[in-house]
Amino acid sequence: MALFKRAAMPSLRFSPGVTSSIISIRRASSMAPPKLNDPSLFKQNACYVNGEWRAAKSGKTFKVNDPSTGEFIGTSPEFDSSIYDQFIQKFTEAVKSFSVGNGFEDGITHGPLIHDRAIDKVDSHVRDAEKKGATITIGGQKLPNLGANFFQPTVIRDMTADMAIATEETFGPVAGVFSFDTEAEVVHLANQSDVGLAGYFFSRDISRIFRVAEALEVGMIGVNTGLISDPASPFGGVKQSGFGREGSKYGLAEFQTIKSVTFGDMGKPLQGKLRAIPAASWRASVASSSPAHQASPLAPIRFFSASQNLQKKRKIAAPKGSRSEEAHVDDAPSGKRKGGAAPSSTPNDAAAAEEIDPLDFSALITAFGPIDAHFKAQLQALSHGGRFNPTNLGALTVHVTSHEMADDASGTMTTVAEDFPLSELAQIVPRSGRTISLLVHDRSYIKPIMSAVQASPDYNQQPQRSEDNDLELLLKVEMERKEDVARRVKEATQLWRERVRAARTKHEKHIKDWQKKKTITTDLARKADKELQKLQDKKMKEIDGEEAKAIKSL
């Protein structure tokens, strides 16, 4: 994400995976200047074989392994049911020849996966397929004797479309093999995926080759081969496999910008002035010194070019109820509210007298709703993890300073400081071993988050940098004494009571105003005050119960 913030970055390219496509789409929606070229390599590529399959079993044509991820490229191949069993047998025998270990050693065909989350994902996909009726013909297990991130090359048969490996990125040495009976069936199976980078199929029927190649919703097709990448050919996918192309003239076009400059009513005086004159000078010349231009109904010059004013980085929306959001509301013109609604006019006293019911406390009860929800959630968080609960930790305020291009087109940089809750800058993930992982969205947020956690009296510790992920911070969960948590519960419920009393006082003020204006009688006001006190007592009793319940659960 740091690259996105550089206005000088003309083009970006992502690989691999759907995540990069989502990042690209979000960035594109923010109207930022960098162009995006995201083929998203190595997604669930469809591969199907019909009838003649001898070419398909060749290591030169059927892509079996990718060293960078330890993955089968044809992750979900489909085979004609008439040759399905025969191919499974041959394929399983071929996989037996694979060797897993240190990739720098001779004879090793498969190395480790990238990290523990990758190995867990591969294992969960295999277990999911097994649970839903698939059969593992070889592999399917971790290899802890080699290391934490090694997994056996695996072949799975009897696959169905509802299995995770059929629709999600596995990024591991697993091939789930489908069978099919008709051409329409296999095309439908391949096209129901949300991704579409490449498709491979094997057939000797020339009519079928062109028909299926047209029907498959992918960016690249390999017919009777799995080797389709070439610098002279456009490389890229469709749907969630990204947009844009690499290679060929189409790939070069992704890094170019089309600019349109329209000149109107130029006339002879300017024909010799356009050479070696700065653009600003001759634009001014057109505007001031051309008599023909002054009488022309056409604009003399139109420029379609990148403007610095359009190159502002994406802003994180201010959280609801934050100071930033309140500031935007306060800046609204007087007489309007957020959303453009004007304040309602005050009814006359006679109409108001008909509508006023001092014994109607529905507005007050409605006001209690969000107050109750807020403090109940806070008590639940204190009962389940205390200050290290993801909800509480995510609410920690982080001060972020960034640099932006000034709006005056002067080219100067200005410093912008904003406050955000931690949950908007990082994903909070509890880990085993009394550890919390903070997966930071952007490298520039790491230092502000570390400073905020260290400065907070609730945490007062320096987050540790992960050895496996540059964008991961680790927090050690410190157990709180029961007495300390109970004290925090009582503080929360006391603040809850104060908020309830404040809401009651606000409603009570309305009753006194009505009595002062003689809109209601004194007796009716006294009755309303008694009922209001009963409602408050009932609410206080409810809060006492929630406090006792929370302390008991510690």
ChimeraX attribute file (.defattr): number of C-alpha atoms within 10 A of each C-alpha:
attribute: neighborCount
match mode: 1-to-1
recipient: residues
	/A:1	12
	/A:2	10
	/A:3	12
	/A:4	20
	/A:5	18
	/A:6	18
	/A:7	17
	/A:8	11
	/A:9	12
	/A:10	14
	/A:11	15
	/A:12	15
	/A:13	20
	/A:14	18
	/A:15	16
	/A:16	17
	/A:17	22
	/A:18	24
	/A:19	15
	/A:20	20
	/A:21	24
	/A:22	15
	/A:23	16
	/A:24	23
	/A:25	16
	/A:26	12
	/A:27	19
	/A:28	14
	/A:29	10
	/A:30	14
	/A:31	13
	/A:32	17
	/A:33	23
	/A:34	22
	/A:35	20
	/A:36	23
	/A:37	22
	/A:38	30
	/A:39	29
	/A:40	26
	/A:41	21
	/A:42	23
	/A:43	25
	/A:44	29
	/A:45	23
	/A:46	29
	/A:47	28
	/A:48	27
	/A:49	26
	/A:50	23
	/A:51	15
	/A:52	14
	/A:53	20
	/A:54	11
	/A:55	15
	/A:56	23
	/A:57	15
	/A:58	13
	/A:59	13
	/A:60	12
	/A:61	18
	/A:62	22
	/A:63	20
	/A:64	22
	/A:65	21
	/A:66	16
	/A:67	14
	/A:68	12
	/A:69	19
	/A:70	23
	/A:71	24
	/A:72	27
	/A:73	27
	/A:74	26
	/A:75	28
	/A:76	22
	/A:77	25
	/A:78	23
	/A:79	24
	/A:80	21
	/A:81	17
	/A:82	13
	/A:83	15
	/A:84	20
	/A:85	14
	/A:86	11
	/A:87	20
	/A:88	17
	/A:89	11
	/A:90	11
	/A:91	16
	/A:92	18
	/A:93	13
	/A:94	13
	/A:95	16
	/A:96	12
	/A:97	9
	/A:98	14
	/A:99	16
	/A:100	19
	/A:101	18
	/A:102	16
	/A:103	14
	/A:104	9
	/A:105	9
	/A:106	9
	/A:107	12
	/A:108	13
	/A:109	19
	/A:110	24
	/A:111	24
	/A:112	25
	/A:113	22
	/A:114	16
	/A:115	13
	/A:116	12
	/A:117	11
	/A:118	17
	/A:119	20
	/A:120	14
	/A:121	16
	/A:122	23
	/A:123	18
	/A:124	15
	/A:125	21
	/A:126	27
	/A:127	17
	/A:128	16
	/A:129	23
	/A:130	18
	/A:131	11
	/A:132	14
	/A:133	13
	/A:134	19
	/A:135	17
	/A:136	19
	/A:137	15
	/A:138	18
	/A:139	19
	/A:140	22
	/A:141	15
	/A:142	18
	/A:143	16
	/A:144	10
	/A:145	7
	/A:146	14
	/A:147	12
	/A:148	14
	/A:149	18
	/A:150	26
	/A:151	28
	/A:152	21
	/A:153	26
	/A:154	22
	/A:155	23
	/A:156	23
	/A:157	21
	/A:158	16
	/A:159	23
	/A:160	18
	/A:161	13
	/A:162	11
	/A:163	20
	/A:164	17
	/A:165	25
	/A:166	25
	/A:167	17
	/A:168	15
	/A:169	19
	/A:170	26
	/A:171	26
	/A:172	28
	/A:173	28
	/A:174	30
	/A:175	25
	/A:176	25
	/A:177	24
	/A:178	23
	/A:179	22
	/A:180	19
	/A:181	12
	/A:182	11
	/A:183	15
	/A:184	11
	/A:185	11
	/A:186	23
	/A:187	18
	/A:188	13
	/A:189	18
	/A:190	27
	/A:191	15
	/A:192	12
	/A:193	18
	/A:194	15
	/A:195	27
	/A:196	27
	/A:197	27
	/A:198	28
	/A:199	25
	/A:200	27
	/A:201	24
	/A:202	24
	/A:203	19
	/A:204	13
	/A:205	12
	/A:206	8
	/A:207	9
	/A:208	13
	/A:209	15
	/A:210	11
	/A:211	12
	/A:212	18
	/A:213	18
	/A:214	11
	/A:215	13
	/A:216	21
	/A:217	25
	/A:218	23
	/A:219	21
	/A:220	21
	/A:221	22
	/A:222	18
	/A:223	21
	/A:224	21
	/A:225	18
	/A:226	24
	/A:227	14
	/A:228	15
	/A:229	12
	/A:230	11
	/A:231	10
	/A:232	12
	/A:233	16
	/A:234	19
	/A:235	24
	/A:236	24
	/A:237	25
	/A:238	20
	/A:239	16
	/A:240	22
	/A:241	29
	/A:242	30
	/A:243	20
	/A:244	20
	/A:245	24
	/A:246	22
	/A:247	17
	/A:248	14
	/A:249	12
	/A:250	15
	/A:251	19
	/A:252	12
	/A:253	14
	/A:254	18
	/A:255	17
	/A:256	11
	/A:257	11
	/A:258	7
	/A:259	10
	/A:260	10
	/A:261	9
	/A:262	11
	/A:263	12
	/A:264	13
	/A:265	18
	/A:266	14
	/A:267	11
	/A:268	10
	/A:269	12
	/A:270	15
	/A:271	9
	/A:272	8
	/A:273	11
	/A:274	12
	/A:275	10
	/A:276	8
	/A:277	10
	/A:278	9
	/A:279	11
	/A:280	8
	/A:281	10
	/A:282	17
	/A:283	14
	/A:284	11
	/A:285	13
	/A:286	19
	/A:287	14
	/A:288	11
	/A:289	13
	/A:290	18
	/A:291	12
	/A:292	14
	/A:293	18
	/A:294	15
	/A:295	9
	/A:296	11
	/A:297	9
	/A:298	11
	/A:299	13
	/A:300	18
	/A:301	14
	/A:302	11
	/A:303	10
	/A:304	10
	/A:305	11
	/A:306	11
	/A:307	10
	/A:308	16
	/A:309	11
	/A:310	13
	/A:311	20
	/A:312	19
	/A:313	19
	/A:314	14
	/A:315	7
	/A:316	10
	/A:317	10
	/A:318	17
	/A:319	14
	/A:320	9
	/A:321	8
	/A:322	12
	/A:323	12
	/A:324	16
	/A:325	13
	/A:326	13
	/A:327	10
	/A:328	11
	/A:329	14
	/A:330	12
	/A:331	10
	/A:332	13
	/A:333	10
	/A:334	9
	/A:335	10
	/A:336	13
	/A:337	14
	/A:338	12
	/A:339	8
	/A:340	10
	/A:341	9
	/A:342	11
	/A:343	10
	/A:344	8
	/A:345	6
	/A:346	8
	/A:347	10
	/A:348	8
	/A:349	11
	/A:350	9
	/A:351	10
	/A:352	13
	/A:353	14
	/A:354	9
	/A:355	10
	/A:356	13
	/A:357	13
	/A:358	21
	/A:359	15
	/A:360	12
	/A:361	16
	/A:362	9
	/A:363	9
	/A:364	16
	/A:365	14
	/A:366	10
	/A:367	14
	/A:368	16
	/A:369	10
	/A:370	11
	/A:371	15
	/A:372	18
	/A:373	10
	/A:374	11
	/A:375	18
	/A:376	19
	/A:377	13
	/A:378	20
	/A:379	21
	/A:380	17
	/A:381	19
	/A:382	23
	/A:383	20
	/A:384	15
	/A:385	18
	/A:386	24
	/A:387	22
	/A:388	23
	/A:389	19
	/A:390	19
	/A:391	19
	/A:392	17
	/A:393	19
	/A:394	21
	/A:395	13
	/A:396	18
	/A:397	17
	/A:398	23
	/A:399	17
	/A:400	18
	/A:401	13
	/A:402	14
	/A:403	14
	/A:404	17
	/A:405	19
	/A:406	15
	/A:407	15
	/A:408	9
	/A:409	10
	/A:410	9
	/A:411	11
	/A:412	11
	/A:413	12
	/A:414	11
	/A:415	10
	/A:416	10
	/A:417	9
	/A:418	12
	/A:419	16
	/A:420	20
	/A:421	18
	/A:422	26
	/A:423	19
	/A:424	17
	/A:425	22
	/A:426	21
	/A:427	16
	/A:428	21
	/A:429	12
	/A:430	17
	/A:431	13
	/A:432	7
	/A:433	8
	/A:434	11
	/A:435	15
	/A:436	21
	/A:437	21
	/A:438	25
	/A:439	19
	/A:440	22
	/A:441	16
	/A:442	13
	/A:443	12
	/A:444	16
	/A:445	20
	/A:446	22
	/A:447	13
	/A:448	17
	/A:449	25
	/A:450	17
	/A:451	16
	/A:452	20
	/A:453	21
	/A:454	15
	/A:455	13
	/A:456	12
	/A:457	9
	/A:458	13
	/A:459	18
	/A:460	12
	/A:461	17
	/A:462	17
	/A:463	22
	/A:464	13
	/A:465	17
	/A:466	14
	/A:467	9
	/A:468	10
	/A:469	11
	/A:470	12
	/A:471	18
	/A:472	20
	/A:473	22
	/A:474	19
	/A:475	20
	/A:476	17
	/A:477	17
	/A:478	14
	/A:479	12
	/A:480	13
	/A:481	9
	/A:482	11
	/A:483	11
	/A:484	11
	/A:485	20
	/A:486	20
	/A:487	11
	/A:488	17
	/A:489	24
	/A:490	18
	/A:491	12
	/A:492	18
	/A:493	20
	/A:494	15
	/A:495	12
	/A:496	19
	/A:497	18
	/A:498	12
	/A:499	15
	/A:500	20
	/A:501	15
	/A:502	12
	/A:503	17
	/A:504	20
	/A:505	13
	/A:506	11
	/A:507	17
	/A:508	17
	/A:509	11
	/A:510	12
	/A:511	23
	/A:512	17
	/A:513	12
	/A:514	18
	/A:515	18
	/A:516	12
	/A:517	11
	/A:518	11
	/A:519	18
	/A:520	18
	/A:521	13
	/A:522	14
	/A:523	10
	/A:524	15
	/A:525	19
	/A:526	15
	/A:527	14
	/A:528	19
	/A:529	18
	/A:530	13
	/A:531	16
	/A:532	21
	/A:533	14
	/A:534	12
	/A:535	15
	/A:536	17
	/A:537	12
	/A:538	12
	/A:539	18
	/A:540	17
	/A:541	11
	/A:542	12
	/A:543	20
	/A:544	16
	/A:545	11
	/A:546	18
	/A:547	20
	/A:548	13
	/A:549	13
	/A:550	21
	/A:551	19
	/A:552	10
	/A:553	9
	/A:554	15
